[in-house]
């Protein structure tokens, strides 16, 4: 029994680590799009991964945290941007029974939180109503449209990519 628990923990940590690394790599490589006024952070498409594994929650959160450090964000963005990603990931996990709603918490969390971060941390002069709209548009593009496309691409291969622990143990 100890082996099963240890194996589950190892798979969980590995999945979370790979997701964090993917989020960070995508954000850093395509950084300018994610930090513009219309924030279209392509890595937000990964917000659909909680459907496949709960390890996506810490993976996305840690990936966002590292990305915000790596791209030189202000402390408010590091804290509250990471919080928005965490809330989106948890919400997506809770909505996994209705797959097409999974990106919604990410869109809402970032659309509500990030305008205040941009206004108070970066002194954005556009105003909160404009930022609500522009960030919402960016999140719909990255989290919803690209996220659903990623979901549809991954779903047929989910058993192979996110192999369950029970299946792995039966094969031994």
Secondary structure, DSSP 8 states (H G I E B T S, - for coil): -HHHHHHHHHHHHHHHHHHHHHHHHHHHHTHHHHTSSS---GGGGGGGGGGT-THHHHHHHHHHHHHHHHTT--HHHHHHHHHHHHHHHHHHHHTTTSGGGTTHHHHHHHHHHHHHHHHHHS--SS-HHHHHHHHHHHHIIIIIIIHHHHHHHHHTTHHHHT--HHHHHHH-
